[in-house]
Structure formats: C-alpha cells, structure tokens
Amino acid sequence: MSFLQWMSAISLAGVSLMAIADDDSGITPYRPSVSSPAQLPLAGQVELEMGLLSSKQGDSRRDSLPYQLKLAFNPQWGILIGGEAAVSARDDSGNRARGLGDTTLVLKRAFLIDDSRALGLEFGIKVPTAKDTIGSGKADYSINGIYSQDIGKVHMDANLNFVHLGIADPDTSSTQTGLSASFSTPISEKWSATAELSGTRRSGTDSTSQLLLALAYSPSHKMTIDFGVAKGLNTASPDLSLFTGIVLPLAKLW
C-alpha cells in the first residue's frame, strides 16, 4: 500500500471510529515521539494509535506499520499493547523479509503531582511474534521512568529506560540504556509542533542518537494526525526516518 493510500485509509477509519466514541471524550496522544508522557488516557476509553514508518541506514531500509492500543483502568494504572502490524525490511545485501513485527505489552503507573507535573513508570515485555529475519526471536524486558511537566505553553516528557535484551552478540552487554527528551507546543488552535532528542547506549556497541521534528494536526479533540522526520546524529543511527500516523478513540468501555 502506498503512502497516500495508507493515509487515506486511516483517515477514513478515523472518521468512522470518531462517531463510535463518546462525544465528550478527548484523546491523549503518545506518538510521534520516542518519549512517553507520564499521563494516562481517559479511564475506560480504548485509544488506537497507528501509522507508517520508513527508515533508511546505508543500503538497508525498513518500512513498517506501527500500532498501539491504550486503556487506563483509572488515572493511576493502565495497559499498552503495541507492535508492528506489518514489516518490510531489506538489508545491505538486498535480502528482503516481510511479515508481522514483535508485540509489546506494557503495564503503566502514573503518579500525578499536580495539574502541570507527573511521574510515570512503565514495565514492558517484548514478545517475539516476528520471525527471526525481522526480530531477534527472543523476549526483551524493559522499565521506563518518566517525568512530564508543562512549562508555560511547552509540554516536556523526559524518559530514562533500561532494556534487558533476550539475545546479545558476544562481548556486548545485554542491558541497553535509553534517554530521551521531547518538547511540544501549540502553534495555532489545531496545529502543534514537537522536537525531541533521543539516544541509546550499550557496552560493546556504538551509541545511537537522533533528532526528531514533527507537526500534528487535530481537527477535533478526538483525532490527531501527525507527520515528521527523524535524523540520525551518528553512523550507528538510521540516516533518515519518515513517519505519519493518527490517534483516535475506539470505544468507551465505562
């Protein structure tokens, strides 16, 4: 499916699903940044995030359809289920692999300090649902600490996470550290902008770092469409990533 066909499909799906959701329910977008906010969505509301991601590094290329389902039980606890609905990857030798990506399950705890500040913890497991030519074939375990704050009109999300990899090359660590900081601000009634720096570090391998820039358009409080670019800041990071996606409510369970 081409870029325009995919965007048309998810936009039409969004219009249909918005009619199903409660009129008073807003959304809490987590995409498009790497950083997660500490806050949870509205309790009882199932939210869907889906998109298109295309990354290039040297002669290799990876295209995928990421998704995430979010449900908060209350303002403090919630679950996230995400992954890649489809992946098409080509390595430096031109070999191509297609199929389902891995699946991530996350239990999230939010600590609301006041109206402008919050802390969060995410406990996650990556289930190896992808074949070995796309994923690692092993489960990964993660913990992510979050600090979110409104600074005037700017919203900041800072994340520090640790991932225990199910498989690692010899002479490399199985623990990866990630750090990211995202800043977003409204630029008009329906438009907002996001800038983010992020990176990872693991002993025995080169560290990664990238700069992400994105715009988001919200035609209503029940839909947000985003698009942007991420640029690798060193040779260990993808040269360039292009993405777009949508966030909308699926249903109000209670």
C-alpha positions in Angstrom: 0.0 0.0 0.0 1.4 3.4 -1.0 1.9 6.3 1.4 -1.2 8.2 0.1 -3.4 5.1 0.1 -2.4 4.3 3.7 -3.1 7.8 4.9 -6.5 7.8 3.1 -7.4 4.5 4.8 -6.5 5.6 8.3 -8.2 8.9 7.9 -11.4 7.3 6.7 -11.2 4.8 9.6 -10.7 7.7 11.9 -13.9 9.5 10.8 -15.9 6.2 11.3 -14.4 5.5 14.7 -14.9 9.0 16.0 -18.6 8.5 15.5 -18.5 5.4 17.7 -16.6 7.1 20.6 -18.3 9.3 23.3 -18.8 12.9 22.2 -17.1 14.3 25.3 -14.1 12.0 25.3 -10.7 13.5 24.3 -7.5 11.7 23.4 -4.0 11.5 24.9 -1.5 11.0 22.0 1.7 9.2 22.8 3.1 9.3 19.3 5.0 10.5 17.3 7.9 11.0 19.8 10.1 8.3 21.3 9.3 9.7 24.7 6.1 8.6 26.5 4.1 11.0 28.7 3.5 10.2 32.3 -0.2 10.8 32.0 -2.7 8.0 31.1 -5.6 8.3 28.7 -9.2 8.9 30.0 -10.1 5.9 32.2 -12.2 3.3 30.4 -11.5 4.7 26.9 -9.7 2.5 24.4 -7.4 4.6 22.2 -5.8 3.5 19.0 -2.6 4.8 17.5 -1.4 3.6 14.1 0.9 4.9 11.5 3.5 4.4 8.8 7.3 4.5 9.4 10.1 4.3 6.8 13.7 4.2 7.9 17.0 4.1 5.9 20.5 3.3 7.0 23.2 2.9 4.4 21.8 0.5 1.8 19.3 -1.1 4.2 15.7 0.0 4.5 12.8 -0.8 6.8 9.2 0.0 6.4 6.5 -0.8 9.0 3.0 -0.1 10.2 3.3 0.6 13.9 0.2 0.5 16.2 -0.6 0.8 19.9 -3.8 0.2 21.9 -4.1 2.1 25.2 -6.5 1.6 28.1 -6.4 3.2 31.5 -8.3 1.5 34.4 -8.1 4.7 36.4 -5.9 7.8 36.4 -3.1 5.8 38.0 -3.0 2.4 36.2 -3.2 1.4 32.6 -2.0 -1.1 29.9 -0.5 -0.6 26.5 -0.4 -3.2 23.7 1.7 -2.3 20.6 3.8 -3.6 17.8 4.1 -3.6 14.1 1.1 -4.8 12.0 3.4 -5.4 9.0 7.2 -5.1 8.3 9.1 -5.0 5.1 12.9 -4.9 5.7 15.8 -5.0 3.2 19.4 -5.5 4.4 22.6 -4.2 2.9 22.9 -7.2 0.6 19.4 -6.7 -0.8 17.8 -9.6 1.0 14.2 -8.8 1.9 12.0 -10.0 4.7 8.3 -9.4 5.2 5.9 -10.3 8.0 4.4 -9.4 11.4 6.6 -7.5 13.8 7.1 -8.1 17.5 4.5 -7.3 20.1 5.0 -5.2 23.2 2.9 -5.4 26.4 3.3 -2.6 29.0 1.9 -2.0 32.4 1.9 1.7 33.3 1.7 3.5 36.6 1.1 7.3 36.7 1.9 9.5 39.7 0.1 12.8 39.3 1.9 15.5 41.3 -0.3 18.5 40.3 -2.0 19.9 37.2 1.3 20.6 35.4 3.6 17.8 36.7 3.6 14.0 36.7 5.8 11.0 37.1 5.4 7.6 35.4 6.7 4.1 35.4 6.3 1.6 32.5 7.1 -2.1 32.9 7.3 -3.8 29.5 7.9 -7.1 27.7 8.6 -7.5 24.0 7.0 -10.8 22.9 8.9 -12.3 19.9 6.0 -12.6 17.5 8.1 -11.7 14.5 10.2 -14.2 12.6 14.0 -14.2 13.2 14.7 -12.3 9.9 12.7 -9.3 11.3 13.1 -9.6 15.1 15.6 -11.1 17.5 13.4 -14.1 18.2 13.8 -13.6 22.0 11.8 -11.7 24.6 13.1 -8.3 25.9 12.2 -6.8 29.3 12.1 -3.1 30.0 11.5 -0.5 32.7 10.9 3.2 31.7 10.9 6.1 34.1 9.1 9.3 33.0 8.9 12.9 34.1 6.4 15.2 32.4 5.9 18.9 33.0 4.1 21.8 31.5 6.5 24.8 31.2 4.2 27.7 30.1 2.8 26.5 26.7 5.6 23.9 26.3 5.0 20.3 27.4 8.1 18.3 28.2 8.4 14.5 28.5 11.7 13.1 29.7 12.3 9.3 29.7 15.1 7.1 31.1 14.8 3.4 30.4 16.6 0.2 30.7 16.1 -2.8 28.4 17.3 -6.3 29.1 17.8 -7.9 25.7 17.0 -11.6 25.2 19.9 -12.0 22.9 23.2 -10.1 22.5 26.3 -10.5 20.4 29.5 -11.8 22.2 31.5 -9.2 24.0 28.4 -6.9 24.2 26.2 -6.1 27.1 22.6 -7.4 27.3 21.4 -4.2 29.0 20.6 -1.2 26.9 20.1 2.3 28.4 17.8 4.8 26.6 17.4 8.5 27.2 15.0 11.0 25.5 13.5 14.4 26.0 10.5 15.6 24.0 9.2 19.2 23.8 5.8 20.1 22.2 3.9 23.3 21.9 0.8 24.5 20.2 1.3 26.9 17.2 -2.3 27.5 16.5 -5.8 26.3 17.6 -5.4 23.0 15.7 -1.7 22.7 15.0 1.2 21.8 17.3 5.0 21.1 16.9 7.3 18.6 18.6 11.1 18.5 18.8 12.9 15.6 20.5 16.5 14.4 21.2 16.9 10.7 22.0 19.6 8.0 22.1 20.7 4.6 23.4 23.8 3.2 24.9 25.0 -0.4 25.3 28.5 -1.6 26.2 30.4 -3.2 23.3 28.4 -1.3 20.7 28.2 2.2 19.3 25.7 4.5 20.9 22.8 5.9 18.9 21.4 9.4 18.8 18.7 11.2 16.8 16.8 14.4 16.4 13.0 14.2 15.7 10.8 17.0 14.4 7.1 16.7 13.8 3.9 18.5 13.2 0.4 17.4 14.5 -3.0 18.5 13.3 -6.1 18.0 15.4 -9.3 18.6 13.5 -11.2 17.8 16.8 -10.4 16.7 20.3 -11.0 13.1 19.2 -8.4 12.9 16.4 -4.8 13.9 15.9 -2.8 13.3 12.7 1.0 13.7 12.8 3.9 13.6 10.3 7.6 14.3 10.6 11.2 13.2 10.2 13.9 11.8 12.4 17.6 12.3 11.5 20.4 10.2 12.9 23.2 12.2 14.5 25.9 9.5 14.2 26.7 6.5 12.0 25.1 4.0 14.4 21.7 5.6 14.0 19.3 5.4 11.0 20.3 8.0 8.4 16.7 9.2 8.0 13.2 8.2 9.1 9.9 9.5 7.8 6.7 8.9 9.6 3.0 9.7 9.8 0.1 8.5 11.9 -3.2 9.0 13.6 -4.6 8.8 17.2 -8.3 8.3 17.9 -10.7 6.7 20.4 -12.1 3.2 19.6 -14.7 2.8 22.3 -15.7 3.9 25.8 -16.0 0.8 27.9 -17.1 2.6 31.1 
